[in-house]
Amino acid sequence: MKNVAVILAGGTGKRMGSPIPKQFLPLSGRAVIEYSIDTFDQHPAIDEVAVVVHPDWRGKMEDMVASHQWPKLTRVIDGGSERYMSTLNAVMAYIDYPDDTNLLLHDAARPLVSIEIVDRVTEALRHHEAVGVAVPSTDTVWEVHPDIGEDYFGHFVARIPERRLMWRAQTPQAFRLPLIRDAYQRALQDPHFTATDDCGVVRKYMPGTKIYVVEGDERNKKITRTDDIAVLTNHIMQ
């Protein structure tokens, strides 16, 4: 069994309004993406590391790889215009690997993924073909629907799920190679296909597959706004 960590860094910074993609922003003296590469490259259960990056930023990524000692980082893969396209490009890059290969798909915008999380994921992959990382929600979660009346437009509470059942998804999300390949093959035949994460694709298009969940960590936070950099800097300094 081979474990390949794929760091998804295909974003271009448009959502944050930054001229620099968030995976290349400075974080406590280093680029954001360096942290997760270090974690996977140094983990004994990871055999290979790849980075998926937007073609416009491939040169910067290759320069970074050349200036670091990351012996397991063997591929820089071109990303797509949507996140799911980046995943698909990564899957296709490993399509000739043996069926017992596992792909661990991780967002570069989560720089503080820990060795312990990778431990849990790789151990779970010994027994399950799909593994997700999540943390229990400490907040009550509302399902909210939009509504339009004669004199208003707004959002209203439609359902309040039990909080004890609500978990917030993180990454990495990990799969046997044939499973994630087949899930995307089915998804691409669906004219209404949309995706926000890879576990969602597997759950919808491979409904007979159980996705095992291991617990994540609040430090494994995703950078979505500029002030998240300050939060993660505080975590690093602690």
N, C-alpha and C positions, 0 to 999 in steps of 0.2 A: 504494500500500500504506500502510495506517494502523496504527500501533502504539498500543494502548491498554493502559496499566498499571492493573491492578485490584489494590488492596491489600485483602486479606481480613482484616478485624478484627472478626469476628462473635462472638468469645469473650466470656464474662462473668466469668472469673476463678475459676470453681468448682474447676477442677483444681489450681490453685495455692493454693487456700484463701484467696484475697485478695478483699476487698470491691471492689477496683478491678480491672478487666480489665488483663491484662499490657500490652496495647498503649497504655494510658494511664498506666502506672507511670512515675515519674521515672527518667531515665537521664542522668547527668551534666548535670543542670539543665534537661532538656527531656523531653517525653513520648516514650516509645519510638516511637510511630508517626510522629512528626515526621521522624525520620531517613530512613526509606524514602520518605516522600512527597517530601522534599527531593531525594533521589537521582533519582527518576523524573521529577519536575517539571523538574529542571534538565538532564536528558539530552536532547541534540539529536535523538535518534532517536525519542523518545516524543512522540506528538502529543496525547495526552489521558490524564488520570489520574482514577480513580474509587476511592472507598473503600466497602467493604461493612462495615456495622456493625450490631450488635444494636439493635433498635428502642429499647430502654431507654436506650441510650447515644447515640442519634442527635443529641439536643440538644447534648451535650457536643462531639460531632464537628463539628457545624455551627458552634458557637461558636469552635472552634479554627480552622476554615476561614476564618471571618469575620475573625479576628485575624491571619491570616498572608497573605503575598503568594505564593500558589500559582496562577499564571495558568492552568495546564493542568488543575487539579483542578476538574472541571465537574459531578461527580455524587457524591452520598452515597446509597448503595443500602441498603435494609433487608436484613439477613442472616437466615438461617434457624436452626432449632434445631440442625442438624448442619452440618459444614463443607461437605459436598457441596451442601447447599441454598443456601448463600451463593454458591458458584460458579454454581449454576444460576440464581439471581437475577441475577447479573452477566451471564451469557450472555443471558438474556432482555432485560436492559436494553439490549443492543446488537444485538438480533435483526434490526433493520431496517438495520444498517450493511452496506456492500458486502462481498461474499464474500472480498475480499482483505484484510479487517481481521484483525489479529492481536491476541489477548488475552494479555497477560503476567500471570499469576496469581501473586501474591506474598503470603506470610504476613507480616502486620504484626509478628509476634513475631520476625522476622529483621531487626532495624533496620540492621545494618551491611552490607547488600547494597551492592556497590561499583559505581562507574561502569564498571569493567572487565568485571564480570560482565554488566551490561546491554549493553555493547558486544558481547560474545560472543554473547549471546542474539539481539539484533536483527540481527547479521550472519548468524547461522545461519538466521534466519527468511527471509532472502532466497532460501534454497535448500531449506528443509525446512518441512513444515507442522506438525511437532510437535518441540519442543525442551525438553529437561530440563537441569537443572544438578545436578552431583554432584561429590563429591571422592573420590579413591581411598581405600579403607579401609586404615589402617595396622595394624589388628588382624586377627587371624584371627577369622572369623565362624563360629559354630556354628548349625546348625539343631537345635533342641531340641524334643522331644516329651514330653508328660506321660504317665506310666504309673502304673497302679494294680496292686499285688500284694496278696498275702494279708496282709502285715505292713508295707506301706509305701505311700506316695504320693510321687512325686517327678518330676523332669524328668531326661531322659537325652539324651545326644548321639545324634542320628539321622543327621546328615550334616555333613561339613566341606567346604564349597565352596572352590574355589581362591581364595586371597586376592587374587590379581592380577585376578580377574574381579569382585570385590566393590567397589562404589562406594556412598557414602552420599548419598542424595538431599537436595537443597536446593530452594529456589525463588529466582527465578520459574520456573514451568513455563508454556510458551507454545505457543499453537495458533492455526491459522487458525480463524476463527469458525465456518464450517460444520462443521469436523471436531469441535470440542468440543461443538457443539450436537447433532450426530448421535450422538455417543458417549453423551451423557446421555439422549437420547431412547430409545436402546436400553437403557441401564442401568435406566431407570425402569420398563421393561416386565419386568424380571427381579425376581421376588418374593424372591430371595435376594441382592439387590444390597447390597453394603457397599463403602465406599471410604475409603481413607486419604490418597490424593492423586490429582490429576487425570491424571497420566501413567498411573497404574494403571487408571483408567477407560478411557482411550483404548486402552491395550494390550489390555484384556480385550474391549471391545466394538467396537473397530475394529482387529481383529488384522492386517489387511493394511498398517497404517500403521507405518512405522519412526519411532522416537523418537530423534532425534539428541541426543547428550549433549555439553555443553560443560563445562569444568572450573570448579568454584566456588572457594571460599576458606574456610579455617577461621574467618575472622572473620565469615563469614555464618552465624553460629550462631543457633539457635532458642532463645528463652527458654522453658524448661519448668519451672525451679525458681527460687526467689527468689535463690539464690546465683549464678545465671547473670547477674544484673544486675551483680554485682561483677566478673565475668569480662569482660563487655562494656565496663564502665567502664574497666578496665585497657587494653583495646584502643583505646578512644577517646583515652586519655591518652598512649599511646605515639607 
